[in-house]
C-alpha cells in the first residue's frame, strides 16, 4: 500500500529503505491473513529481509545507509577491496616532475565538510594566488554548490576591487555542467590564451564532457574527485616543459616516467615557475583519497599529525 511518506531530501536511498516492510494501512475482504507470517504482523519484517548493496566505488553515505537499514537477525557483512599503490590514480599520471601536494583540512563534522574546504580555499589558498598574479590555474571543484559559492565570492571581489580601487580584481572563467556550448568555448579560449588567470571547473562537467583543457600550468582540487581517473585526467592536462628546456628542473625532483600526454605547446620560455598541483581533503574524503593514493598511504595520511603530504611524479 502507498504509505504517503516522502524520503528525506538528499537521502533518496535511505528514504527508500525506510518506506519498505511497513504494514498496510488498509486491507480488503480478499486478504487471507492465514498466509501472513506472524513476524510480518508484529512489525519484524525488516529483521528477516536480505539487503544487498553493491557499488563500484565505496562511499560514506552508502555505508551509512547500509549500517542503518541492514538489521537482519543473522547480522551483516561488508566486503571491500583495498587499493594497492600499483592500482592507485597516481600511477596513471604521465606528466613528469610535478609536485603533488595533498593538504589535510581540519573538519569537525560531515555537515561542515563543504564549508571547511571552501573557506580554506578562499581565505588561505586564493590570497597568495591573487597577490602573485598566478596565471593558468585550473580549480577543480567536485561539488556544484561549492562551485557556486566560490564563483559568487570571486564575482563580489571583482566588484569591490573595481569600486574601491579602480582595478579589475582577479580574472576568472567558469565551466560547469550547465554551461552552454558557446560559453564553454569562450571560457576555454580565454583561459588558454591567458586572458583570465583562473578557470573554475566542476566535477560533473568533466563527468559528462571530459574536456581536455589546454594551457593548464597549476591545478587545485577543492575536494577530491570521487572517480580516481578524474584526478589523473586533471594532472595529465598540465602543460609541463621537459627538463632540458628552459634551465632548471620542472618540479620537486622524483623520477619521471616520460610525458605520454598530447601536450605539444609549452609555456613562455621566460616563465620558470614549475607546474604544481594542490589537493584539499578532509577526513571524510577517506574513500576518495584511498582510490587516489592507495590504501597504505591513505591510512598514514589520515592518522598522521602532519597536514601536508608531497608526492612527485
C-alpha positions in Angstrom: 0.0 0.0 0.0 1.0 3.6 -0.5 2.3 4.9 2.8 2.4 8.5 1.6 5.9 9.0 3.1 8.4 11.2 1.3 12.1 10.3 1.7 14.3 12.9 3.3 15.9 15.4 1.0 19.3 14.3 -0.2 18.8 10.8 1.2 17.0 9.0 -1.6 18.5 5.6 -0.9 17.9 5.9 2.9 14.4 7.2 2.3 13.5 4.3 0.0 14.7 1.8 2.6 12.5 3.5 5.3 9.4 3.0 3.1 9.5 -0.8 2.8 8.5 -3.5 5.2 5.6 -1.5 6.7 2.2 -2.9 7.5 -0.5 -1.8 5.1 -2.9 0.8 6.5 -5.8 -0.7 4.6 -6.9 -4.2 3.6 -9.8 -5.6 1.7 -12.1 -8.6 2.1 -9.9 -10.8 -0.1 -6.9 -10.6 2.2 -6.1 -14.1 3.6 -4.4 -13.4 7.0 -3.7 -17.1 7.5 -1.0 -16.8 4.8 0.7 -13.9 6.5 3.7 -14.9 8.7 3.5 -13.8 12.3 6.7 -11.7 12.2 5.1 -9.5 9.5 2.2 -8.8 11.7 4.5 -8.0 14.6 6.4 -5.4 12.6 9.6 -7.5 12.4 9.7 -8.0 8.6 12.9 -5.9 8.2 14.7 -8.3 10.6 14.2 -11.2 8.1 15.0 -9.2 5.0 18.1 -9.7 2.8 19.6 -6.4 1.9 22.4 -6.5 -0.7 24.1 -3.3 -1.7 26.7 -3.2 -4.5 28.8 -0.3 -5.7 31.9 0.1 -7.8 33.0 3.0 -5.6 32.9 2.8 -1.7 31.0 5.8 -0.4 30.4 7.0 3.2 26.7 7.7 2.5 26.2 4.3 1.1 28.0 2.7 4.1 25.8 4.8 6.5 22.6 3.6 4.7 23.7 0.0 4.9 24.5 0.2 8.6 21.2 1.9 9.4 19.0 -0.5 7.4 20.8 -3.8 7.4 19.2 -5.1 10.6 18.8 -8.8 9.8 18.8 -11.1 12.9 21.7 -13.1 11.3 23.9 -10.0 11.3 25.6 -8.2 8.4 28.9 -8.4 6.5 30.7 -5.8 4.5 33.3 -6.6 1.9 35.6 -4.0 0.4 38.8 -4.3 -1.7 41.9 -2.5 -0.7 43.7 -0.3 -3.2 47.5 -1.2 -3.6 49.8 1.6 -4.7 50.2 -0.1 -8.1 46.5 0.4 -8.8 46.1 4.0 -7.4 45.4 7.0 -9.6 48.9 8.3 -9.0 50.4 5.6 -11.4 48.1 7.0 -14.2 49.8 10.4 -14.0 52.0 10.6 -17.1 53.4 14.2 -16.8 56.9 14.2 -15.2 58.5 16.3 -12.5 55.3 17.7 -10.9 54.9 18.2 -7.1 51.6 16.9 -6.0 50.7 18.4 -2.6 47.8 17.0 -0.5 46.7 19.2 2.3 44.5 17.9 5.2 41.8 20.4 6.1 40.5 20.1 9.7 36.8 19.5 9.8 34.6 19.0 12.9 31.7 17.2 11.3 30.4 15.9 7.9 27.9 18.7 7.6 30.8 21.2 7.8 33.0 19.5 5.2 32.0 21.7 2.3 32.3 24.9 4.3 35.7 23.9 5.6 37.1 23.3 2.1 35.7 26.4 0.5 36.7 28.7 3.4 40.2 27.3 3.3 40.5 27.9 -0.4 39.1 31.4 -0.2 41.0 32.5 2.9 44.3 30.6 2.6 44.9 29.5 -0.9 43.3 32.2 -3.0 45.0 35.4 -1.5 48.6 34.3 -2.5 47.4 33.5 -6.0 45.9 37.0 -6.3 49.0 38.6 -4.8 51.4 36.8 -7.1 49.0 37.1 -10.0 49.5 33.4 -10.7 48.0 32.5 -14.1 47.0 29.4 -15.9 45.4 27.9 -12.7 42.7 25.3 -13.1 40.4 25.0 -10.0 38.6 21.6 -10.0 35.5 21.7 -7.8 33.7 18.4 -7.3 30.6 19.9 -5.7 28.4 22.2 -7.8 27.3 24.1 -4.7 30.9 24.8 -3.7 31.4 26.0 -7.3 28.6 28.5 -6.9 29.9 29.8 -3.6 33.4 30.3 -5.0 32.2 31.9 -8.2 29.9 34.3 -6.3 32.8 35.2 -3.9 35.2 35.9 -6.8 32.5 38.0 -8.6 31.9 40.0 -5.4 35.7 40.6 -5.0 35.9 41.9 -8.6 33.0 44.3 -8.0 34.6 45.5 -4.7 38.1 45.9 -6.4 36.6 47.9 -9.2 34.5 50.1 -7.0 37.1 50.8 -4.3 40.4 50.7 -6.1 39.5 51.0 -9.8 41.1 47.7 -10.6 39.6 44.6 -12.3 40.4 42.2 -9.5 41.0 38.5 -10.1 40.1 37.4 -13.6 38.4 34.0 -14.0 36.3 31.9 -16.3 33.8 29.1 -15.5 32.8 25.8 -17.0 30.0 23.8 -15.3 27.6 21.1 -16.4 25.1 23.9 -17.1 27.4 25.9 -19.3 26.1 26.3 -22.9 28.5 25.1 -25.7 29.3 28.7 -26.8 30.0 29.7 -23.1 32.3 26.7 -22.7 34.2 27.5 -26.0 34.6 31.2 -24.9 35.8 30.3 -21.5 38.3 27.7 -22.8 39.6 30.3 -25.3 40.1 33.0 -22.6 41.9 30.6 -20.4 44.2 29.0 -23.0 45.2 32.5 -24.4 45.9 33.8 -20.9 43.2 36.4 -20.7 42.0 35.0 -17.4 44.1 33.7 -14.5 41.7 31.1 -13.0 39.4 28.5 -14.5 36.6 27.2 -12.3 35.7 23.7 -13.4 33.1 21.4 -11.9 33.4 17.7 -11.4 30.1 16.9 -13.2 31.2 18.9 -16.2 34.2 16.6 -16.5 32.0 13.6 -15.8 29.7 14.4 -18.7 32.0 16.0 -21.3 35.6 15.0 -20.4 37.0 18.4 -21.5 40.7 18.4 -22.1 41.7 22.0 -21.3 44.8 23.5 -22.8 47.1 26.0 -21.1 46.9 24.5 -17.6 50.0 25.0 -15.6 48.7 24.9 -12.0 46.0 22.6 -10.7 44.0 23.0 -7.5 41.4 20.4 -6.3 38.9 21.9 -3.9 37.9 18.4 -2.7 38.9 15.1 -4.2 37.0 13.6 -7.1 35.0 10.5 -6.4 36.3 8.8 -9.6 40.0 8.4 -9.3 40.6 8.6 -13.1 39.4 12.2 -12.9 42.5 13.1 -10.7 44.8 11.6 -13.3 42.8 13.4 -16.1 43.4 16.7 -14.4 47.1 16.0 -13.8 47.6 15.0 -17.4 46.2 18.3 -18.5 49.2 20.1 -17.0 51.3 21.9 -19.6 54.8 20.8 -18.4 58.0 21.7 -20.2 60.6 18.9 -20.4 63.6 19.2 -18.1 66.0 20.0 -20.9 64.1 23.2 -21.9 64.4 26.5 -20.1 67.0 25.9 -17.3 66.3 24.4 -14.0 64.2 21.4 -13.2 60.4 21.5 -13.7 59.2 20.5 -10.2 60.4 18.9 -7.0 62.6 16.1 -8.2 61.5 12.5 -8.4 61.9 10.1 -11.3 59.8 11.0 -14.3 58.2 8.2 -16.4 58.1 10.3 -19.6 55.4 12.6 -20.9 52.9 10.4 -22.7 50.2 13.2 -22.9 49.5 15.0 -26.0 50.7 18.4 -24.7 52.7 19.8 -27.6 52.7 23.5 -26.6 54.9 24.8 -23.8 54.8 27.9 -21.6 56.7 31.0 -22.3 60.4 30.4 -22.2 60.9 33.2 -19.7 58.4 31.7 -17.2 60.4 29.4 -14.9 57.6 28.7 -12.4 57.2 24.9 -12.2 53.9 23.2 -12.7 52.1 22.4 -9.4 49.1 20.5 -8.0 47.4 21.1 -4.7 44.6 18.8 -3.5 42.5 19.7 -0.4 40.9 16.9 1.6 39.2 16.2 4.9 38.9 13.0 6.9 35.5 12.5 5.3 37.2 12.1 1.9 38.9 8.9 3.0 37.3 6.7 0.3 38.3 9.1 -2.5 41.8 9.6 -1.0 42.3 5.8 -0.9 41.5 5.4 -4.6 43.9 8.2 -5.5 47.0 7.4 -3.3 46.3 3.8 -2.3 45.2 2.2 1.0 48.6 2.3 2.7 49.3 6.0 2.0 45.7 6.9 2.8 45.9 5.3 6.3 49.1 7.1 7.0 47.8 10.5 5.8 44.6 10.3 7.8 46.3 9.4 11.1 49.4 11.5 10.8 49.9 14.7 12.8 51.1 16.4 9.6 48.8 18.4 7.5 50.7 18.4 4.2 51.9 15.4 2.1 54.0 15.5 -1.0 54.1 13.1 -4.0 56.3 13.6 -7.1 55.5 12.2 -10.5 
